[in-house]
Amino acid sequence: MWFFLLPRGRLTVRARRWHAVLMLSASAIFSSPLMAATPEQLSDAVRTAWAAHPAAAATEQTLAAARARADAAGRPLYNPEIELDVDDEGQDRTTTAGIGMTLDLFGKRDARAAAGDAALALAEAQAHLRRATFTQAWLQGWAERQAAQHRVQLGAQRVALVKRFAELADKQFGVGDISSLERDLALLARDQTMAEQATLLADAAAADEAFRVVGGLPGRVPDSGTDEVPPALTLADENLRAVPEQRIAMAQSLQAERLVTVAASERRADPTVRLRAGQVDLGPTSDNVIGLTVSVPLFVRNSYRAEGVATQADSAAAAAELQLVSLQVEARAERARVTYASVRDAWTLWAKSPGTDVEARAGLLERLWRAGEISTADYLIQLQQTLDTALAGADLQGRVWRAYVDALYATGQLDAWVGFESSASEVTP
């Protein structure tokens, strides 16, 4: 806060000129707002950023591997075997050829195929989480960058305003209108404002860095308008089953159930059938031979019961984990709804407040100043308060956007808002 002890009363010619400069500078603060970004522009930017990000390529390859494993799980378990046997004992010679194969009589292939599909669903849910996390981080980084850029704009206008005032104070001191103490106060206010602007610039640079880390290109993204905020949430569009953590928990529970079936089928031994035919030479005579062999493993030393017990315990744990995640997702969704509604209501009240209209506020101060009802110091103090309010509005606007993105994520609406396919297997837009 600045405190200037300048003379009150009728305005001098220099003060009138400075008043005009101040009014032009104050009105310029909001005369060049940022270009307003439409949801379509933001959605396009997010999809483009995801397609170009290394995480998208890694996710796509991970899904390709999961699809291949699911396909492998659905393949037949056993391949046929060809057997050729020659037995030569003195004048006796036996030559046979045969074929054999283990038969899947207890649905092992179907059980493994179902488990493979569940594993693929889990991989898709995890890919959905990576994409949604990227989208959330990108949009939040964008919102923070927009707020930082807006604060820099306001800070630059404030610096220009105070610099001009310091120049005027120096001129007034030169002609003896003010004391050296008053001139020094004006210079201190200028230096303080420049230091604060350096902090705003550093914050903007940090926001740019954070945005680049999540795949953003600061020079190629749409800007939000100075009065642009997202709409209210639509409860009808909520889909908590589409929340990434919920999808992962559901997929893990399904996979655990399928593995129970796999373990149960593994406890049943599959028979192996071999058919052979050939010729037996017994000296000068020969005869044909044909044979059938059936063999069945005996699960005596290891019945594979422990594996079944383990998978059942894993399934019960996954079901309990699903219930826990569902509670957490519901609680987070409610918190996100309340937070966004509260922040958006605060923004609405802030935007409607007459004290946030800089031009109207400056006009009122001008009339009071011309009438001699406030001093130059009072004028500048109240103008600074107005600028501080504008900076607070920039922070609040950024918080509204961040809360909106969090609410979209928590209620399962983020993919639909961005325009991604609902299926997590469609990683690329």
Sine and cosine of phi, psi and omega as CSV:
sin_phi,cos_phi,sin_psi,cos_psi,sin_omega,cos_omega
0.00,0.00,0.68,-0.74,-0.02,-1.00
-0.99,-0.16,0.52,-0.86,0.09,-1.00
-0.74,-0.67,0.93,-0.36,-0.02,-1.00
-0.91,-0.41,0.81,-0.59,0.00,-1.00
-0.98,-0.21,0.99,0.17,-0.01,-1.00
-0.94,-0.33,0.33,-0.95,-0.09,-1.00
-0.90,0.44,0.59,-0.81,0.10,-0.99
-0.99,-0.15,0.08,-1.00,0.06,-1.00
0.95,-0.30,-0.53,-0.85,-0.06,-1.00
-0.94,0.34,0.55,-0.83,-0.04,-1.00
-0.99,0.15,0.68,-0.74,0.13,-0.99
-0.99,0.17,0.15,-0.99,0.02,-1.00
-0.88,0.47,-0.69,0.73,0.00,-1.00
-0.88,0.47,-0.67,0.74,-0.01,-1.00
-0.90,0.44,-0.61,0.79,0.02,-1.00
-0.90,0.43,-0.66,0.75,0.03,-1.00
-0.89,0.45,-0.69,0.72,0.01,-1.00
-0.90,0.43,-0.56,0.83,0.05,-1.00
-0.88,0.47,-0.65,0.76,0.03,-1.00
-0.90,0.44,-0.66,0.75,0.02,-1.00
-0.89,0.45,-0.68,0.74,-0.01,-1.00
-0.89,0.46,-0.67,0.74,-0.03,-1.00
-0.91,0.41,-0.66,0.75,0.03,-1.00
-0.90,0.44,-0.65,0.76,-0.01,-1.00
-0.92,0.39,-0.67,0.75,-0.01,-1.00
-0.90,0.43,-0.67,0.74,0.01,-1.00
-0.93,0.37,-0.42,0.91,-0.01,-1.00
-0.96,0.26,-0.26,0.96,-0.06,-1.00
-0.87,0.49,-0.62,0.78,-0.01,-1.00
-0.92,-0.39,0.28,0.96,-0.02,-1.00
-0.99,0.12,-0.22,0.97,-0.01,-1.00
-0.77,-0.64,0.94,0.35,-0.03,-1.00
-0.93,0.38,0.33,-0.95,0.05,-1.00
-0.93,0.36,0.47,-0.88,0.08,-1.00
-0.90,0.43,0.76,-0.65,-0.02,-1.00
-0.97,0.25,0.72,-0.69,0.00,-1.00
-1.00,-0.07,0.74,-0.68,0.07,-1.00
-1.00,0.08,0.40,-0.91,0.06,-1.00
-0.84,0.54,-0.57,0.82,0.01,-1.00
-0.90,0.43,-0.65,0.76,0.02,-1.00
-0.90,0.43,-0.67,0.74,0.03,-1.00
-0.90,0.43,-0.68,0.73,0.00,-1.00
-0.88,0.48,-0.70,0.71,0.03,-1.00
-0.88,0.48,-0.66,0.75,-0.02,-1.00
-0.90,0.43,-0.65,0.76,0.01,-1.00
-0.91,0.41,-0.71,0.70,-0.02,-1.00
-0.90,0.44,-0.64,0.77,0.03,-1.00
-0.91,0.42,-0.67,0.74,0.01,-1.00
-0.90,0.44,-0.65,0.76,0.00,-1.00
-0.92,0.40,-0.67,0.74,-0.01,-1.00
-0.89,0.46,-0.53,0.85,-0.04,-1.00
-1.00,-0.02,-0.13,0.99,-0.09,-1.00
-0.99,0.11,0.60,-0.80,0.03,-1.00
-0.85,0.53,-0.48,0.88,0.00,-1.00
-0.89,0.46,-0.53,0.85,0.02,-1.00
-0.92,0.39,-0.69,0.72,0.02,-1.00
-0.90,0.44,-0.67,0.74,0.02,-1.00
-0.90,0.44,-0.65,0.76,0.01,-1.00
-0.91,0.41,-0.66,0.75,0.00,-1.00
-0.90,0.44,-0.65,0.76,0.02,-1.00
-0.93,0.36,-0.59,0.81,0.07,-1.00
-0.89,0.46,-0.66,0.76,0.04,-1.00
-0.92,0.39,-0.62,0.79,0.03,-1.00
-0.88,0.48,-0.67,0.75,0.05,-1.00
-0.90,0.43,-0.65,0.76,0.01,-1.00
-0.91,0.42,-0.62,0.78,0.04,-1.00
-0.90,0.43,-0.66,0.75,0.02,-1.00
-0.90,0.44,-0.65,0.76,0.02,-1.00
-0.92,0.40,-0.61,0.79,0.05,-1.00
-0.91,0.42,-0.64,0.77,0.05,-1.00
-0.90,0.43,-0.65,0.76,0.02,-1.00
-0.91,0.42,-0.59,0.80,-0.01,-1.00
-0.91,0.40,-0.44,0.90,0.00,-1.00
-1.00,0.01,-0.01,1.00,0.02,-1.00
-0.97,0.23,0.36,-0.93,0.06,-1.00
-0.85,0.52,0.58,-0.81,-0.06,-1.00
-0.97,0.25,-0.60,0.80,-0.18,-0.98
-0.87,-0.49,0.59,-0.81,0.11,-0.99
-0.95,-0.32,0.49,-0.87,0.04,-1.00
-0.93,0.37,0.41,-0.91,0.01,-1.00
-0.86,-0.52,0.67,-0.75,0.07,-1.00
-0.96,-0.27,0.70,-0.72,-0.08,-1.00
-0.79,-0.62,0.74,-0.67,0.07,-1.00
-0.81,-0.58,0.82,-0.58,-0.10,-1.00
-0.75,-0.66,0.77,-0.64,0.06,-1.00
-0.80,-0.60,0.83,-0.55,-0.02,-1.00
-0.82,-0.58,0.90,-0.43,-0.07,-1.00
-0.88,-0.47,0.92,-0.38,0.00,-1.00
-0.78,-0.63,0.99,-0.15,-0.02,-1.00
0.89,0.46,-0.84,-0.54,0.02,-1.00
-1.00,0.09,-0.14,0.99,-0.01,-1.00
-1.00,-0.06,0.72,-0.69,-0.01,-1.00
-0.65,-0.76,0.80,-0.60,0.01,-1.00
-0.87,-0.49,0.81,-0.58,0.02,-1.00
-0.81,-0.58,0.84,-0.54,0.00,-1.00
-0.70,-0.72,0.44,-0.90,0.12,-0.99
-0.75,-0.67,0.62,-0.78,-0.05,-1.00
-0.53,-0.84,0.18,-0.98,0.04,-1.00
-0.68,-0.74,0.62,-0.79,-0.01,-1.00
-0.57,-0.82,0.39,-0.92,0.03,-1.00
-0.36,-0.93,0.59,-0.80,0.11,-0.99
-0.99,0.14,0.73,-0.68,-0.08,-1.00
-0.99,-0.14,0.75,-0.67,0.05,-1.00
-1.00,0.04,1.00,-0.03,-0.07,-1.00
-1.00,-0.07,-0.18,0.98,-0.14,-0.99
-0.86,-0.51,0.37,0.93,0.12,-0.99
0.96,0.29,0.50,0.87,0.03,-1.00
-0.90,0.44,-0.65,0.76,-0.01,-1.00
-0.89,0.45,-0.72,0.70,0.00,-1.00
-0.89,0.45,-0.64,0.76,0.00,-1.00
-0.90,0.43,-0.68,0.73,0.01,-1.00
-0.93,0.36,-0.59,0.81,0.04,-1.00
-0.89,0.45,-0.67,0.74,0.04,-1.00
-0.90,0.44,-0.65,0.76,0.05,-1.00
-0.91,0.41,-0.60,0.80,0.05,-1.00
-0.90,0.43,-0.64,0.77,0.06,-1.00
-0.90,0.45,-0.63,0.78,0.04,-1.00
-0.91,0.41,-0.63,0.78,0.05,-1.00
-0.90,0.43,-0.61,0.80,0.06,-1.00
-0.91,0.41,-0.66,0.75,0.04,-1.00
-0.88,0.48,-0.61,0.79,0.05,-1.00
-0.91,0.40,-0.68,0.74,0.03,-1.00
-0.89,0.46,-0.62,0.78,0.03,-1.00
-0.92,0.39,-0.63,0.77,0.04,-1.00
-0.90,0.44,-0.64,0.77,0.04,-1.00
-0.92,0.39,-0.60,0.80,0.08,-1.00
-0.91,0.42,-0.62,0.79,0.06,-1.00
-0.88,0.47,-0.64,0.77,0.04,-1.00
-0.89,0.45,-0.70,0.72,0.00,-1.00
-0.89,0.46,-0.67,0.74,0.00,-1.00
-0.93,0.37,-0.67,0.74,0.00,-1.00
-0.92,0.40,-0.62,0.78,0.05,-1.00
-0.89,0.45,-0.67,0.74,0.06,-1.00
-0.88,0.48,-0.73,0.69,-0.02,-1.00
-0.87,0.49,-0.71,0.70,0.01,-1.00
-0.88,0.47,-0.71,0.70,-0.01,-1.00
-0.91,0.42,-0.63,0.78,0.00,-1.00
-0.90,0.44,-0.75,0.67,-0.04,-1.00
-0.92,0.39,-0.63,0.78,0.04,-1.00
-0.93,0.37,-0.63,0.78,0.08,-1.00
-0.89,0.45,-0.63,0.78,0.05,-1.00
-0.89,0.45,-0.71,0.70,-0.02,-1.00
-0.89,0.45,-0.68,0.74,0.01,-1.00
-0.91,0.42,-0.62,0.78,0.02,-1.00
-0.91,0.41,-0.66,0.75,0.02,-1.00
-0.88,0.47,-0.69,0.73,0.03,-1.00
-0.89,0.45,-0.65,0.76,0.01,-1.00
-0.91,0.42,-0.67,0.74,0.03,-1.00
-0.91,0.42,-0.62,0.78,0.04,-1.00
-0.90,0.44,-0.67,0.74,0.03,-1.00
-0.90,0.44,-0.61,0.79,0.03,-1.00
-0.90,0.44,-0.67,0.74,0.03,-1.00
-0.86,0.51,-0.75,0.66,0.00,-1.00
-0.90,0.43,-0.64,0.77,0.02,-1.00
-0.90,0.43,-0.60,0.80,0.02,-1.00
-0.90,0.43,-0.65,0.76,0.05,-1.00
-0.91,0.42,-0.62,0.79,0.02,-1.00
-0.91,0.42,-0.66,0.75,0.03,-1.00
-0.87,0.49,-0.71,0.70,0.00,-1.00
-0.87,0.48,-0.65,0.76,-0.01,-1.00
-0.89,0.45,-0.73,0.69,-0.07,-1.00
-0.96,0.28,-0.55,0.84,0.07,-1.00
-0.87,0.49,-0.70,0.71,0.01,-1.00
-0.90,0.44,-0.62,0.78,0.02,-1.00
-0.91,0.41,-0.63,0.78,0.03,-1.00
-0.90,0.44,-0.62,0.78,0.05,-1.00
-0.90,0.44,-0.68,0.74,0.03,-1.00
-0.89,0.45,-0.68,0.74,0.00,-1.00
-0.88,0.47,-0.62,0.78,0.02,-1.00
-0.90,0.43,-0.65,0.76,0.03,-1.00
-0.92,0.39,-0.65,0.76,0.02,-1.00
-0.90,0.43,-0.60,0.80,0.06,-1.00
-0.91,0.41,-0.59,0.81,-0.01,-1.00
-0.90,0.45,-0.53,0.85,-0.01,-1.00
-0.99,-0.14,0.05,1.00,0.08,-1.00
1.00,0.07,0.25,0.97,-0.01,-1.00
-0.98,0.21,-0.46,0.89,0.00,-1.00
-0.74,-0.68,0.27,-0.96,0.00,-1.00
-1.00,0.09,0.19,-0.98,0.03,-1.00
-0.91,0.42,-0.53,0.85,0.03,-1.00
-0.89,0.45,-0.68,0.73,0.01,-1.00
-0.92,0.40,-0.64,0.77,0.05,-1.00
-0.89,0.45,-0.68,0.74,0.00,-1.00
-0.90,0.43,-0.58,0.81,0.05,-1.00
-0.89,0.46,-0.64,0.77,0.03,-1.00
-0.91,0.42,-0.66,0.75,0.02,-1.00
-0.92,0.39,-0.61,0.79,0.05,-1.00
-0.90,0.44,-0.64,0.77,0.04,-1.00
-0.89,0.46,-0.63,0.77,0.04,-1.00
-0.89,0.45,-0.71,0.70,-0.01,-1.00
-0.90,0.43,-0.63,0.78,0.02,-1.00
-0.90,0.43,-0.66,0.75,0.01,-1.00
-0.90,0.43,-0.65,0.76,0.02,-1.00
-0.92,0.40,-0.60,0.80,0.06,-1.00
-0.91,0.41,-0.65,0.76,0.04,-1.00
-0.91,0.42,-0.58,0.81,0.04,-1.00
-0.92,0.40,-0.60,0.80,0.06,-1.00
-0.88,0.47,-0.62,0.78,0.06,-1.00
-0.90,0.43,-0.67,0.74,0.03,-1.00
-0.89,0.45,-0.64,0.77,0.03,-1.00
-0.91,0.41,-0.64,0.77,0.04,-1.00
-0.91,0.42,-0.65,0.76,0.05,-1.00
-0.89,0.45,-0.63,0.77,0.03,-1.00
-0.91,0.41,-0.63,0.77,0.04,-1.00
-0.90,0.43,-0.64,0.77,0.04,-1.00
-0.91,0.42,-0.62,0.78,0.04,-1.00
-0.91,0.41,-0.63,0.78,0.07,-1.00
-0.88,0.47,-0.69,0.73,0.00,-1.00
-0.88,0.47,-0.72,0.69,0.00,-1.00
-0.89,0.46,-0.58,0.81,0.00,-1.00
-0.94,0.35,-0.62,0.79,0.03,-1.00
-0.91,0.41,-0.58,0.82,-0.02,-1.00
-0.87,0.49,-0.58,0.81,-0.01,-1.00
-1.00,-0.03,0.28,0.96,0.09,-1.00
1.00,-0.07,0.13,0.99,0.00,-1.00
-0.99,0.13,0.53,-0.85,0.09,-1.00
-0.90,-0.44,0.98,-0.21,-0.11,-0.99
-0.79,0.62,-0.55,0.84,-0.04,-1.00
-1.00,0.08,-0.03,1.00,-0.10,-1.00
-0.78,-0.62,0.45,0.89,0.00,-1.00
-0.85,-0.52,0.49,-0.87,0.02,-1.00
-0.95,0.32,0.46,-0.89,0.02,-1.00
-0.98,-0.18,0.45,-0.89,0.10,-0.99
-1.00,-0.01,0.56,-0.83,0.06,-1.00
-0.94,0.34,0.34,-0.94,-0.04,-1.00
-0.92,0.38,-0.33,0.94,0.04,-1.00
-0.87,-0.49,0.37,0.93,-0.07,-1.00
-1.00,-0.09,0.83,-0.56,0.10,-1.00
-0.70,-0.71,0.42,-0.91,-0.01,-1.00
-0.94,0.33,0.28,-0.96,-0.03,-1.00
-0.97,0.23,0.09,-1.00,0.07,-1.00
-0.94,0.34,0.43,-0.90,0.01,-1.00
-0.95,0.32,0.54,-0.84,0.06,-1.00
-0.96,-0.27,0.92,-0.40,-0.06,-1.00
-0.91,0.43,-0.49,0.87,-0.03,-1.00
-0.91,0.41,-0.38,0.93,-0.03,-1.00
-1.00,0.02,-0.03,1.00,-0.04,-1.00
-0.94,0.35,0.59,-0.80,0.03,-1.00
-0.49,-0.87,1.00,0.06,-0.08,-1.00
-0.91,0.42,-0.39,0.92,0.05,-1.00
-0.93,0.37,-0.32,0.95,0.02,-1.00
-1.00,0.01,-0.08,1.00,0.06,-1.00
-0.90,0.44,0.74,-0.67,-0.11,-0.99
-0.80,0.60,-0.72,0.69,-0.02,-1.00
-0.90,0.44,-0.58,0.81,0.04,-1.00
-0.92,0.40,-0.67,0.74,0.01,-1.00
-0.89,0.45,-0.65,0.76,0.01,-1.00
-0.90,0.43,-0.70,0.71,0.00,-1.00
-0.89,0.45,-0.65,0.76,0.04,-1.00
-0.90,0.43,-0.67,0.74,0.00,-1.00
-0.92,0.40,-0.63,0.78,0.03,-1.00
-0.91,0.42,-0.64,0.77,0.03,-1.00
-0.91,0.42,-0.68,0.73,0.03,-1.00
-0.90,0.44,-0.68,0.73,0.01,-1.00
-0.88,0.47,-0.65,0.76,0.01,-1.00
-0.90,0.45,-0.63,0.77,0.05,-1.00
-0.89,0.45,-0.68,0.73,-0.02,-1.00
-0.91,0.41,-0.57,0.82,0.01,-1.00
-0.93,0.36,-0.45,0.89,0.11,-0.99
-0.89,0.46,-0.69,0.73,0.03,-1.00
-0.90,0.43,-0.64,0.77,0.03,-1.00
-0.88,0.47,-0.72,0.70,-0.01,-1.00
-0.90,0.45,-0.61,0.79,0.02,-1.00
-0.91,0.41,-0.64,0.77,0.01,-1.00
-0.94,0.35,-0.50,0.86,-0.01,-1.00
-0.93,0.36,-0.31,0.95,0.00,-1.00
-0.98,0.18,-0.13,0.99,0.00,-1.00
-0.97,-0.24,0.82,-0.58,-0.08,-1.00
-0.98,0.18,0.72,-0.69,0.06,-1.00
-1.00,-0.05,0.71,-0.71,0.01,-1.00
-0.98,0.20,0.44,-0.90,0.09,-1.00
-0.92,-0.40,0.80,-0.59,-0.03,-1.00
-0.93,-0.37,0.76,-0.65,0.03,-1.00
-0.79,-0.61,0.75,-0.66,0.06,-1.00
-0.88,-0.48,0.77,-0.63,-0.02,-1.00
-0.71,-0.70,0.44,-0.90,0.04,-1.00
-0.52,-0.85,0.46,-0.89,-0.01,-1.00
-0.03,-1.00,-0.43,-0.90,-0.08,-1.00
-0.67,-0.75,0.63,-0.77,0.04,-1.00
-0.91,-0.41,0.85,-0.53,0.04,-1.00
-0.97,-0.23,0.90,-0.44,0.02,-1.00
-0.91,-0.41,1.00,0.10,-0.06,-1.00
0.91,0.42,-0.82,-0.57,-0.03,-1.00
-0.98,0.21,-0.17,0.99,-0.03,-1.00
-0.94,-0.34,0.34,-0.94,0.02,-1.00
-0.57,-0.82,0.36,-0.93,0.00,-1.00
-0.48,-0.88,0.40,-0.92,0.04,-1.00
-1.00,0.08,0.46,-0.89,0.01,-1.00
-0.70,-0.71,0.61,-0.80,0.05,-1.00
-0.62,-0.78,0.60,-0.80,-0.05,-1.00
-0.52,-0.86,0.45,-0.89,0.03,-1.00
-0.75,-0.66,0.76,-0.65,-0.01,-1.00
-0.82,-0.58,0.74,-0.67,0.08,-1.00
-0.83,-0.55,0.82,-0.57,0.02,-1.00
-0.80,-0.60,0.62,-0.78,-0.02,-1.00
-0.75,-0.66,0.81,-0.59,0.06,-1.00
-0.90,0.43,0.57,-0.82,0.05,-1.00
-0.96,-0.29,0.92,-0.38,0.00,-1.00
-0.99,0.11,0.96,0.26,-0.05,-1.00
-0.99,-0.17,-0.79,0.61,-0.03,-1.00
-0.97,0.26,-0.49,0.87,0.03,-1.00
-0.65,-0.76,0.94,-0.35,-0.02,-1.00
-1.00,0.02,-0.06,1.00,-0.01,-1.00
0.88,0.48,0.43,0.90,0.04,-1.00
-0.95,0.30,-0.59,0.81,-0.04,-1.00
-0.88,0.48,-0.62,0.79,0.02,-1.00
-0.89,0.46,-0.63,0.78,0.03,-1.00
-0.91,0.41,-0.66,0.75,0.04,-1.00
-0.89,0.46,-0.65,0.76,-0.01,-1.00
-0.90,0.43,-0.69,0.72,-0.01,-1.00
-0.92,0.39,-0.57,0.82,0.05,-1.00
-0.91,0.41,-0.64,0.77,0.05,-1.00
-0.91,0.41,-0.66,0.75,0.05,-1.00
-0.88,0.47,-0.64,0.77,0.00,-1.00
-0.91,0.42,-0.67,0.74,0.03,-1.00
-0.90,0.44,-0.64,0.77,0.03,-1.00
-0.91,0.42,-0.65,0.76,0.01,-1.00
-0.91,0.41,-0.60,0.80,0.04,-1.00
-0.91,0.42,-0.66,0.75,0.05,-1.00
-0.91,0.41,-0.63,0.77,0.04,-1.00
-0.90,0.44,-0.60,0.80,0.04,-1.00
-0.89,0.46,-0.67,0.74,0.05,-1.00
-0.89,0.45,-0.66,0.75,0.01,-1.00
-0.90,0.44,-0.72,0.70,0.00,-1.00
-0.89,0.45,-0.61,0.79,0.02,-1.00
-0.88,0.47,-0.67,0.74,0.05,-1.00
-0.89,0.46,-0.69,0.73,0.00,-1.00
-0.90,0.43,-0.66,0.75,0.00,-1.00
-0.91,0.42,-0.68,0.73,0.02,-1.00
-0.90,0.44,-0.68,0.73,0.01,-1.00
-0.91,0.43,-0.67,0.74,0.01,-1.00
-0.91,0.41,-0.63,0.78,0.02,-1.00
-0.89,0.46,-0.67,0.74,0.01,-1.00
-0.91,0.42,-0.68,0.73,0.04,-1.00
-0.88,0.48,-0.67,0.74,-0.01,-1.00
-0.91,0.41,-0.64,0.77,0.04,-1.00
-0.88,0.48,-0.76,0.65,-0.05,-1.00
-0.90,0.43,-0.68,0.73,-0.01,-1.00
-0.88,0.47,-0.74,0.67,-0.03,-1.00
-0.91,0.42,-0.68,0.73,0.01,-1.00
-0.88,0.48,-0.66,0.75,-0.01,-1.00
-0.92,0.40,-0.72,0.70,-0.03,-1.00
-0.92,0.39,-0.64,0.77,0.00,-1.00
-0.92,0.38,-0.62,0.78,0.07,-1.00
-0.89,0.45,-0.64,0.77,0.04,-1.00
-0.89,0.45,-0.65,0.76,0.04,-1.00
-0.90,0.44,-0.67,0.75,0.00,-1.00
-0.87,0.49,-0.70,0.72,0.04,-1.00
-0.91,0.42,-0.65,0.76,0.01,-1.00
-0.89,0.45,-0.69,0.73,-0.04,-1.00
-0.92,0.38,-0.52,0.85,-0.02,-1.00
-0.99,0.12,-0.25,0.97,-0.05,-1.00
-0.92,0.39,0.75,-0.66,0.02,-1.00
-0.91,0.42,-0.36,0.93,-0.01,-1.00
-0.96,0.29,-0.24,0.97,-0.01,-1.00
-1.00,-0.02,-0.09,1.00,0.04,-1.00
-0.99,0.10,0.98,-0.20,-0.11,-0.99
-0.89,0.45,-0.70,0.72,-0.05,-1.00
-0.90,0.44,-0.69,0.72,0.02,-1.00
-0.91,0.42,-0.65,0.76,0.01,-1.00
-0.90,0.43,-0.68,0.73,0.01,-1.00
-0.91,0.42,-0.61,0.80,0.03,-1.00
-0.90,0.44,-0.66,0.75,0.03,-1.00
-0.90,0.44,-0.70,0.72,0.03,-1.00
-0.88,0.47,-0.60,0.80,0.02,-1.00
-0.88,0.47,-0.71,0.70,-0.02,-1.00
-0.90,0.44,-0.65,0.76,0.02,-1.00
-0.91,0.40,-0.60,0.80,0.00,-1.00
-0.93,0.38,-0.69,0.72,0.02,-1.00
-0.88,0.47,-0.58,0.81,0.00,-1.00
-0.98,0.20,-0.10,0.99,0.01,-1.00
0.97,0.22,0.28,0.96,-0.03,-1.00
-0.99,0.12,-0.32,0.95,0.08,-1.00
-0.74,-0.67,0.47,-0.88,0.03,-1.00
-0.99,0.11,0.13,-0.99,0.07,-1.00
-0.89,0.46,-0.61,0.79,0.03,-1.00
-0.89,0.46,-0.71,0.71,0.03,-1.00
-0.89,0.46,-0.63,0.78,0.01,-1.00
-0.86,0.50,-0.74,0.67,-0.05,-1.00
-0.94,0.34,-0.59,0.81,0.02,-1.00
-0.89,0.46,-0.72,0.70,-0.02,-1.00
-0.94,0.33,-0.55,0.84,0.08,-1.00
-0.91,0.42,-0.64,0.77,0.05,-1.00
-0.90,0.45,-0.63,0.78,0.06,-1.00
-0.88,0.47,-0.62,0.78,0.04,-1.00
-0.90,0.43,-0.67,0.75,0.02,-1.00
-0.92,0.40,-0.62,0.78,0.07,-1.00
-0.89,0.46,-0.61,0.79,0.06,-1.00
-0.90,0.43,-0.63,0.78,0.05,-1.00
-0.90,0.44,-0.64,0.77,0.06,-1.00
-0.90,0.44,-0.64,0.76,0.06,-1.00
-0.89,0.45,-0.58,0.82,0.06,-1.00
-0.90,0.43,-0.62,0.79,0.05,-1.00
-0.89,0.45,-0.66,0.75,0.05,-1.00
-0.90,0.44,-0.67,0.74,-0.02,-1.00
-0.91,0.41,-0.63,0.78,0.03,-1.00
-0.89,0.46,-0.69,0.72,0.05,-1.00
-0.89,0.47,-0.61,0.79,0.02,-1.00
-0.93,0.37,-0.57,0.82,0.05,-1.00
-0.87,0.49,-0.72,0.69,0.00,-1.00
-0.89,0.45,-0.68,0.74,-0.01,-1.00
-0.91,0.42,-0.65,0.76,0.04,-1.00
-0.91,0.41,-0.57,0.82,0.03,-1.00
-0.91,0.41,-0.70,0.72,0.02,-1.00
-0.89,0.46,-0.69,0.73,0.04,-1.00
-0.87,0.49,-0.65,0.76,-0.01,-1.00
-0.92,0.38,-0.65,0.76,0.06,-1.00
-0.87,0.49,-0.69,0.73,0.01,-1.00
-0.90,0.43,-0.73,0.69,-0.11,-0.99
-0.94,0.35,-0.43,0.90,-0.02,-1.00
-0.98,-0.21,0.15,0.99,0.08,-1.00
0.96,0.27,0.41,0.91,-0.03,-1.00
-0.95,-0.32,0.00,1.00,-0.14,-0.99
-0.91,0.40,-0.70,0.71,-0.01,-1.00
-0.88,0.48,-0.70,0.71,-0.01,-1.00
-0.90,0.43,-0.60,0.80,-0.01,-1.00
-0.93,0.38,-0.65,0.76,-0.01,-1.00
-0.97,0.24,-0.53,0.85,-0.02,-1.00
0.97,-0.22,0.30,0.95,0.09,-1.00
-0.97,0.25,0.38,-0.92,0.09,-1.00
-0.91,0.42,0.56,-0.83,-0.01,-1.00
-0.93,0.38,-0.49,0.87,0.03,-1.00
-0.97,0.24,0.78,-0.63,-0.02,-1.00
-0.94,0.35,-0.30,0.96,0.02,-1.00
-0.94,0.35,-0.36,0.93,0.06,-1.00
-1.00,0.04,0.98,0.19,-0.07,-1.00
-0.95,0.33,-0.67,0.74,0.00,-1.00
-1.00,0.10,0.56,-0.83,-0.05,-1.00
-0.94,0.35,0.00,0.00,0.00,0.00
